[in-house]
């Protein structure tokens, strides 16, 4: 017996709905905690930004150590030296981050700034390329916002280094937490 793709998709969606309904309290708790964590990240930017950078440093060290352990048994693989260089880079970067988290925070802010600038410029070029299409103006506006945001961040360095990472973490946590909590609340209060 075969089942159509649409029928299989509906069975899957219904199973997901039942699972969400069954564990809605946990989804509600998770959503509220993520939202609170996002708010706290934005209220205490220096603490949350520094914590994020320190966590990145430890992740790089941990990752480098695990890769080094794996390389012990793989000394004869063709790209051993390239992998060894990646291990060393990961370990060195991790230790440098832990040695001076505030300077690492400034470097991370510069990377975000460069990303916003390049992303904005590419959106502007893309918008001008697709100009006859009805949405080209929105794409252009998106690119202009990216470029202006990167200029704003650059002009306001080093102050932006303190709050940018915290703001991005806070916004991410809130945009995950609020919909999750609302979904769980709606499921719990519906008949």
N, C-alpha and C positions, 0 to 999 in steps of 0.2 A: 504494500500500500504506500502510495506516495502522497506527500502533502505539498501544497503550493507554497511558494516563498512568502506570499502575503499571509497565509494561514500560520505558517511557522513563526513569522515575525509577530503576529498577534498573540500567539501562545507565549512567546518570549516576553513581550511587553506586559502581559497579564501576570506572568510569574514575577517580574520585577515589581509591579504594583503591589502584589501580595507581600513580597519581601519588605518593601518600604513600609507598608501598613503594619506588618508584624513588628518591625524594629523602629517604629516612628519615634519612640521616646529617645532612643540612642541618637537618631538623626537630629532631634530637637536639641539635645544636650551638646552634640558636636557643633551644630550651627551656632548656638549661643556662645559656646566657648571660643570658637573661631572669631566671631564678631567681637567679643570682649578682647581677645588677643590683638585683633587689628586696631581697635581703639587704643589699647594700651601702647601698642607699637608707635602710634602717631602722637600720643600724649607724652611719651618718654622716648624721644627720637635718639638721643645719644646712647642710651642703654640698649635699645633694640637694634640700632645699626651696628654698634660694637659687638653685640652678641651674635648677630648674623655673620659678621666678618670673622669672628673667632670660630664660629661653627664651620665656616668655609675652610679656614686654616686647618682645623682638625680633620675635616673630610678629605682634604688633599693629602695630609700625612697618612691617614688610615688607608686611603686608596693606593697611595704610593707603596706603603708597606705590604699590602696584599698583592700588588702587582710584582713586587720584588720577590715575595715568597713563591709566586707562580713561576718567575723566571729562573729560580734555582734549578728546577727540573727541566728547563727549556733552554739550556745554554747553547744548544746546537741548532736552534731554529734559524731560518734564513735572516730574519729581521731582528735578531737578538739585540744588536747595538742600538737600533732605533728604539726598541722597547725599553732598553736600559736607560736611554736618554730621557724617555718619557717618565720613567720611574723617578729618576734623579730630579727632573724638573718639578714633578709633583711634590716631592719631599722638600726641595729647596723653597718652592713657593709657599708651601704650608708653614714651614718654619719662619720664613720672612713675615708672613701675615701675623703669626703669633708673636713675633718679636716687636712689631710696631703696628697694632691694629688701627690706630687713627690715621697713620699714613696710608695703610692699605685701604681704608675707607675712602680716602681722597682719590686713590688710584681707581678704585671701583666706580666712584662717581664720574671720573673722567671717562671710563669705558662706557658707562651708560650715556654720558653726554655725546660721545662720538657715535654711539649706536643711534641715538635720536637724530643726530645731524645727518648721518648717512641714510637712514631710513626715510627721513623727511625729504632729502634731495632725490632719492630714488622714486618716491611717490610723486614728486613734482614732475620729474621727467616722464614717468608713466602717465600721469594725468594729461600732459601736453601731447603725448603720443596717441592717446585714445580720445582726443578732444571732441570729435563729433558725437560720441556717445553721450546720452543724457546724464550720466553720473560723473562725468569727468570733473565737474566743479567740486564735488564732495571729496574726490581723491586729491585734487589740488589743495583744498582746504586742509585736509589731513596732513599733507606734506608740509605746508606752510606752518602749521601748528608744531610739527616735529622740529623744524628748523628754528622757529622762534623759541621753543622750549629749551633747545640745546644752547642757544645764545643766552637765554635767561640764566641757565645753570652755570654757564661759563663766566658770565659777568659777576655772579654772586658767589663764586668760589672764594674761600673755603667753607663758608657757612652752609652751602648746599650739601656739602659732603656729610654733614651731621644729620640732616633731616631727609635727604632724598631716599636712601635705602629704607629708612623707617617708613616713609610715606608709601613707597612701593609695596613693602611687606604688609603694611596696614590695609591698604586698598585691596590687595589680593585676598587677605584673610576675610575682610568684610564682604567682598563680592562672592566669596565661597560660602561664608557663614550665614548671611542674611537669607539668601534663597533656600538654603538647606533647612534653616529653622522655620521659615514660612511654609515650606512644603510640608514639613513634619507637623507643624501646628494645624495646618488646614486638614491634613489627613486625620489627626487626632480629634478635631472638633466636628468633622463631618460625620453624618450618620452611617 
